[in-house]
Every structure is written in structure tokens, then in C-alpha cells.
């Protein structure tokens, strides 16, 4: 490619912004277009890497799950321990999700709509669960509520079991999924600014009315994705839950822990059958994400 | 750390309650459990702490966990950039699906990823079967750990580089071309310098995640002492031996490392924002 100036490049582009993401903006411009062999080399390397590391593992889950036929697959899903694990997983998500939803919206409101000192420190603290190993998280709750701490002994004296029981699993899950909704909402609400809410207040709206009629409609798609992602992580958490659960079959086993037990017992088809449920959940999460992004682009294109 | 003291008066309601609730909840769920680990460590004497965290078997796990996480982040930086470039700059069939599936490691439970990767790379697995006659072993070796960490880390690089690549002003590349640069030179001297902060941030995020990763690694690692054991596994092992102090000591080492990396990531993100927010 030579360095000459082409007339076509000097004409300013007047395409709608929806076109920006599909790559034609760069490919139609001589200054940003690579030669064909570079393009196909990049595409081949990128897509080969994608296939090897992301696509093949996803396909492998379903292939291995169905390898011994639908009967074996179905058998693994309706087996009592699997059903108990499914119930516990749903319960854990049902408790941790609303709690983190309320936190996420509240924290995003405080951070996005007001200026205060120490905001950066607060943001860093909210990000903490992202960078702590899940196993360390499990250990933290074990130390806090185990029999060796005074808090743990107090609960034991009052016949309340936290670790190696459902409350411990829920607490560890809340910690792991703590930042997801807040992190989804904060940049969104910061980008939207405060003018609309301020106008509503000046016109006489009460606090809840401002949130319900102004803020919520603006953030609903981001909120939906935050909730779905939080849900996927809550149902799929393994390391932290593994430490606090005690692995009691039919009692404190979540779906990921059940997968581990089946796998370690060499019941591979059953393990992959249960795993396929979680993989379907993951794919569903990504579909919702794509839909949310599409809505977002449509809104911006208007 | 002073959180109150807003200089600008705001007409919006709910600052006090929302910030108060945020701080209380943050303290209960995050800060108090972290404090529990630190308090537990303070009960230990230095000699037993040190002998735990510096025993040969544990040091071997640091080498594997940190080494594999570094290498995986480096591999992802190269291929993640290639993928991000393909997604932003080219149109190809199935692009929407590829773009959506990049986030798979965020959404797929780690244990599921772990058994899937093992099924692929085990000696009798999909790819393992093809590699075995060549004398290449992946599952149940340190290479298996690396494969799992590449899987886990990929979206961090793609998702930090992609938006920056989309926002680069096309005029800069046009200017480079009009001044006689070829595409290679434009990429190397104009585009890449703008991507460095995002690449470094993605690298640090993938590295941090890789060091602490547990679920996707333990199935494929084989967990052979001194060979393919990762640091988080040692916490579990100590707990199974009812050695809570030993587990806590290792956890503290990992926590300190997490904090340091978090500070670096924050600084990198601030740097990225400053660099990309600047008008050229």
C-alpha cells in the first residue's frame, strides 16, 4: 500500500453510527485497509484461536453429555442428588441476587449521581472480589464463622450453622457476585449524567418518583444484563462454595460441586449432563448480553 | 479516608442513605471477612508462618501459578489483540456469534470449563489422542494449567482492547498514510502506542485472575506435588488436613499479592483513561 492521498478518503463519512461496529468503515477506507493476505492471516489466526479455546470446549460439554444417549443424559438429571443440587443452586441464586441487586443500584446511585472525596477508593473496594482467589474467599468465611472464632462459637451456641451449610454457601456466593451489578450500572449511569434527574426534582418529583420514572427506564437494559451475569456467576461459583460447603451429598451440594463429585467418581457422562445445564445457562446469558448491546446500539443510532 | 464532604450542592435526593448503605454492606460482606484472615494471621508466630509459606512444595506452586498466569496473559495479549482487531476492523460471516462467545469464560462455570478442557486434552481426549503419538502431553502436566488459564484470561484482553480500537480516530491513520507510512509502520508507530495502556490493563486483569483461578485448573492439572499443583489448591489441601493456620498463611500471601495487583490495575486504568481522554 502506498502513501498517496486518495480523493475518496478526503470526503468526510456521513454514515450512521450503527455502521461503525461492523468493520466496513475501516475496510472501505484505503488508509485503514490492509492487504488481502494480511486480512486473511489475521482472521485465520484469530478464528483458529477462538475455535480452539472457546468453541471446542463448549461443543465438548454437549457432545460428552449426549455421547451415551438421551436416556443416560436424562437419568443423570432426574437423579435425586442432582435434583437436590439444582434446588440448592436455585435457592442460592434466589437469595444472593436480590441482595446484590439492591446493593448494586444503591452503590451506583451514590457513585454516579454525587461527587464526594474517596470515590476512587470506594470503587477499588467494590472491585476487590474480582481479584481475590475464590478459594481465599471461602477460607475467609470459614475463619469468620468456623468454630475457632468467637463469632462462629456464638452461632454454634445458638444452634445456627453457617459453614458447611446453606448460609455459608449463600454468603460466599454473595461475596463473589458482589461487584457485578454495581460494575455494570456505574459507567452507564455516569455516562447518562444527572440533568434528567435534576429536571425532575426541580419539577417537583419525589425521590422514588425520580428513580422509578427517570433513572430506571434509562438503565433497565444494563440492569438486566448485570442481573443475568450475576445470576450465571452465582449458579456457577465453584472455588469459594467448595471450601464452605463441606460437600454433603443431597444437602450442601450445588450443581458445580455435583459435577465435580460425579467427575471424580468417573461418571463422566453424568458429570457432563449436569454440566450441560450450566453451559445452557452460560449461553443464555450471552444471548441476553447480545440483545442488550443491540438495544443499546439502536438507542444510540437514533 | 474521608468519604463525606461534598463540595457541590446537589438537588438530587438520597446521597446520605445510598452512600451509607453502600459502606455498611461493603464492610459486612467484604471488609470484615478480609479482617478475619488478617486477625487470624496475627495470632500466628512469624517462624511457623514463614516455614509454611516458604516450604519447597508451596514455593513450587508459586512458580507454577505465577509462571503459568504470566505466560497465559502474554499469549492472550497477542492472540486477544489479533481477535479484537478482526472483530473491529473486518466483517466476516458469524462475527456476531464470535463476538458474543468471547465472553464465554465469564459466563461458563469454571468447573464446567475444567472438565471440558480435560476431556479435550486428556491422553484419550479429542486433541490429546492426536498429540499423544507425537509425545506431547497436555492434561495432567503444567501445560494443562497453562491451557486452562489461557481459556479463563482471553476475554479480559479482548474486552479491554476492543473499545479502544473502536474509538481510535481514523484521521490519525489517514495522516500516517498520507505522510508515506505503510500499514505495518502505521500499526507499529501510530496504532500500537495507543493500545499499550489497554493491553497492559488487560494483561494485569488476566494475570490476577489466573493466579487465583481454581475450578478450571484442578481437573486438567492432575495435581502432582512439586509438578502441577497450583497455590489455591494448597489452601484446600491444608484445610483437608485440618491445618487452618497453614491455609491462612498461604491465603495471606495470595491476598497481599491481590492487593498489589489491584493497585497496579487501578493505576493502569487511570492512565488509560487519561491517555484516551486526551484530545490529539
Interface residues (C-beta under 8 A of the other chain):
Chain A: X1 X2 X3 X4 X5 X9 X20 X21 X22 X23 X24 X25 X26 X27 X29 X30 X31 X32 X34 X35 X38 X39 X42 X43 X45 X46 X47 X49 X50 X53 X54 X55 X56 X57 X58 X60 X61 X64 X103 X106 X107 X109 X110 X111 X113 X114 X115 X116 X117 X118 X120 X121 X122 X124 X125 X126 X127 X128 X129 X130 X131 X132 X133 X134 X135 X136 X137 X139 X140 X141 X142 X143 X144 X146 X148 X149 X171 X174 X175 X178 X194 X197 X198 X201 X202 X206 X207 X210 X229 X232 X233 X235 X236 X237 X238 X239 X242 X243 X255 X256 X257 X259 X260 X263 X268 X271 X272 X275 X278 X279 X281 X282 X283 X285 X286 X287 X289 X290
Chain B: X1 X2 X3 X4 X5 X6 X7 X8 X10 X11 X12 X13 X14 X15 X18 X19 X21 X22 X23 X25 X26 X29 X30 X31 X32 X33 X34 X36 X37 X40 X79 X82 X83 X85 X86 X87 X88 X89 X90 X91 X92 X95 X96 X98 X99 X100 X101 X102 X103 X104 X105 X106 X107 X108 X109 X110 X111 X112 X113 X115 X116 X117 X119 X120 X126 X127 X147 X150 X151 X154 X166 X170 X173 X174 X176 X177 X178 X179 X180 X181 X182 X183 X208 X209 X211 X212 X213 X214 X215 X219 X231 X232 X233 X235 X236 X239 X244 X247 X248 X251 X254 X255 X258 X261 X262 X263 X265 X266
